[in-house]
Amino acid sequence: MKLSLKNFEDSPQLYTRIAGILYLTIIIAGVFGELLVRNKLIVYGDVTATANNIINSEFLWRLGISGDLIMHICDLPVMIILYYLLRPVNRKLALLNLCFNLIQTAVLVINKLNLLAALFFLGDAEYLKSFSPDQLHALSYLSIKLHDFGFGIGLIFFGFVCLFEGYLFFKSGYFPKTIGVLMSIAGLCYLTNSFALLLAPQFSSIALLMPCFIAELSLSLWLIFKGVNLPIWKTAVNQSL
């Protein structure tokens, strides 16, 4: 199906619901990877325990990485649909939002190599025998820490995405202003947590990201079950031509 502004004019709700379903998939995959895989296997501060957990649950670790990649694959159509959806509000800002979204996805995809490295250091390849088990465990743990910081850097770009989208949703008229406010708060939380991770790691906390979960879940469900206000959407499209 060719995606264009004309398609949106004819059936915006179809694309809106597709974006909502994919966004919900992103949330589910993200929760699975962070809470059910890494939070279960990584013992922060204990290199050996973490290494043993990964070795004993290698398939789960690989499954978490695969889920993350599915999440980022879903990112691409979602960001394109949101670009077309928000384009009538402010074309330049919608394009800037798309660029920031592409950057954060690229950073997070490349960052998955750190999770694979954490697994590879615990393998039985011949070239690894030059290192002691303790050294390999430390290198594996270092890869995990690099992933944590790479994830934080990627979310800096996504924080700006949420701020841009929050503004565009708020100004659109065909989405509730509440969604715009929630996404703006999410953007501030992402930025606060990521810069805290870089500047003062002791202040970084998953609790700071709870508003992000609420905002993005609300957005995905609204896209699926409500979509756009069609009369206002059509007016906005006509005015943007």
C-alpha positions in Angstrom: 0.0 0.0 0.0 1.5 3.3 -1.1 1.8 5.7 1.8 1.1 9.4 0.9 -0.8 12.4 2.2 -3.6 11.5 -0.2 -3.9 8.1 1.5 -4.2 9.9 4.8 -6.9 12.1 3.4 -8.9 9.1 2.3 -8.3 6.8 5.4 -6.4 8.5 8.2 -7.9 6.2 10.8 -6.5 3.1 9.1 -2.9 4.4 9.3 -3.5 5.8 12.8 -4.6 2.4 14.1 -1.7 0.7 12.3 0.7 3.1 14.1 -1.1 2.4 17.4 -0.8 -1.3 17.1 2.9 -1.1 16.2 3.5 1.4 19.0 1.9 -1.0 21.5 4.1 -3.8 20.1 7.1 -1.5 20.7 6.1 -1.0 24.3 5.5 -4.8 24.9 8.9 -5.7 23.4 10.6 -3.0 25.4 9.1 -4.1 28.7 10.0 -7.7 27.9 13.6 -6.9 27.1 14.2 -4.6 30.1 12.1 -6.2 32.8 11.8 -9.8 32.0 15.3 -10.4 30.5 17.9 -7.9 31.6 16.4 -7.1 34.9 16.2 -10.8 35.6 19.7 -11.8 34.5 21.9 -8.8 35.3 23.0 -8.5 38.9 24.5 -5.0 39.2 27.7 -5.0 41.1 28.2 -8.8 40.8 30.2 -9.6 37.7 30.3 -13.4 38.3 26.6 -13.8 39.1 25.7 -11.8 36.0 28.0 -14.0 33.8 26.6 -17.2 35.3 23.0 -16.0 34.7 23.7 -15.2 31.1 25.5 -18.5 30.5 22.7 -20.5 32.1 20.0 -18.5 30.2 21.7 -17.9 26.9 18.5 -18.4 24.8 16.6 -15.9 27.0 19.4 -13.3 26.5 19.3 -13.8 22.8 15.5 -13.6 22.9 15.7 -10.3 24.6 18.0 -8.9 21.9 15.7 -10.2 19.2 12.8 -8.5 20.9 14.7 -5.3 20.9 15.3 -5.5 17.2 11.6 -6.2 16.5 10.9 -3.1 18.6 13.2 -1.0 16.4 11.8 -2.5 13.2 8.4 -1.4 14.3 9.8 2.1 15.1 10.3 2.8 11.4 6.7 2.6 10.1 5.5 4.3 13.3 7.7 7.3 12.8 6.8 7.6 9.1 3.0 7.5 9.9 3.4 10.0 12.7 5.3 12.3 10.3 2.4 12.3 7.9 -0.1 12.5 10.8 1.6 15.6 12.3 2.7 17.2 9.0 -0.4 19.4 8.7 0.4 21.1 12.1 4.0 22.1 11.3 5.8 20.5 8.4 9.3 21.6 9.4 8.9 20.5 13.0 7.4 17.2 11.9 10.4 16.6 9.6 12.8 17.5 12.4 11.0 15.1 14.7 11.4 12.4 12.1 15.2 13.0 11.9 15.6 12.8 15.6 13.6 9.6 15.7 15.8 8.1 13.0 18.9 9.0 14.9 17.7 7.5 18.2 16.7 4.3 16.4 20.1 4.0 14.7 21.9 4.6 18.0 19.8 2.0 19.8 20.2 -0.6 17.0 24.0 -0.3 17.0 24.0 -0.4 20.7 22.6 -4.0 20.6 26.1 -5.1 19.6 27.2 -4.5 23.2 24.6 -7.0 24.4 25.9 -9.5 21.8 29.5 -8.8 23.0 28.4 -9.5 26.6 27.3 -13.0 25.4 30.3 -13.6 23.1 32.8 -12.9 25.9 31.2 -15.8 27.8 31.5 -18.3 25.0 34.0 -21.2 24.4 35.8 -19.9 21.3 39.4 -20.8 21.1 40.6 -17.2 20.9 39.0 -16.4 24.3 41.3 -18.9 26.1 44.0 -16.2 26.3 41.9 -14.6 29.0 41.1 -15.9 32.5 37.4 -16.5 33.4 37.5 -13.5 35.7 38.7 -11.3 32.9 36.0 -12.5 30.5 33.3 -12.0 33.2 34.6 -8.4 33.6 34.6 -7.8 29.9 31.1 -9.1 29.6 29.9 -6.9 32.4 31.7 -3.9 30.8 29.7 -4.5 27.6 26.5 -4.4 29.6 27.5 -1.1 31.2 28.4 0.3 27.7 24.9 -0.8 26.6 23.3 1.0 29.5 25.1 4.3 28.6 24.4 3.8 24.9 20.7 3.3 25.7 20.8 6.5 27.7 22.4 8.4 24.8 19.8 7.1 22.4 17.0 8.2 24.7 18.3 11.8 24.7 17.3 12.0 21.1 14.0 10.3 21.9 13.4 12.8 24.7 13.4 15.5 22.1 11.1 13.4 19.9 8.6 13.3 22.7 8.9 17.0 23.2 8.3 17.7 19.5 5.4 15.3 19.3 3.9 16.6 22.5 3.8 20.1 21.0 2.5 18.9 17.7 -0.2 16.8 19.3 -1.2 19.7 21.6 -1.5 22.1 18.7 -3.1 19.7 16.2 -6.7 20.0 17.4 -7.5 16.5 16.1 -5.8 14.9 19.1 -6.7 15.6 22.8 -4.4 18.2 24.4 -3.9 15.7 27.2 -1.9 13.5 24.9 0.4 16.4 24.0 0.9 17.3 27.7 1.7 13.6 28.6 4.2 13.3 25.8 5.9 16.5 26.7 6.3 15.3 30.3 7.7 12.0 28.9 10.3 14.0 26.9 11.4 15.9 30.0 11.7 12.6 32.0 13.7 10.9 29.3 16.1 13.9 29.1 16.4 14.2 32.8 17.2 10.5 33.3 19.6 10.3 30.4 21.6 13.4 31.4 21.6 12.2 35.0 23.1 9.0 33.8 25.9 10.8 32.0 26.5 13.6 34.6 25.5 12.1 38.0 24.7 8.4 37.6 23.6 8.1 41.2 20.5 10.2 40.4 19.4 8.1 37.4 16.5 5.9 38.2 13.9 3.8 36.4 11.3 5.6 38.5 12.0 8.7 36.4 10.7 6.8 33.4 7.3 5.8 34.8 5.6 8.9 33.3 7.1 7.9 29.9 5.4 4.5 30.1 2.1 6.1 31.0 2.3 8.7 28.2 3.4 6.3 25.5 0.8 3.6 26.5 -1.9 6.3 26.5 -0.8 7.4 23.0 -0.8 3.9 21.6 -4.2 3.1 23.0 -5.7 6.4 21.7 -4.3 5.7 18.3 -5.8 2.2 18.2 -9.3 2.9 19.7 -9.9 6.6 18.9 -7.7 7.9 16.2 -8.0 11.4 14.8 -11.0 13.8 15.0 -11.8 13.5 11.3 -13.6 16.9 10.7 -10.7 18.8 12.3 -8.1 16.6 10.6 -9.6 17.4 7.1 -9.6 21.1 7.9 -6.0 21.0 9.0 -5.0 19.1 5.8 -6.8 21.5 3.6 -5.2 24.5 5.3 -1.7 23.0 5.0 -2.0 22.5 1.2 
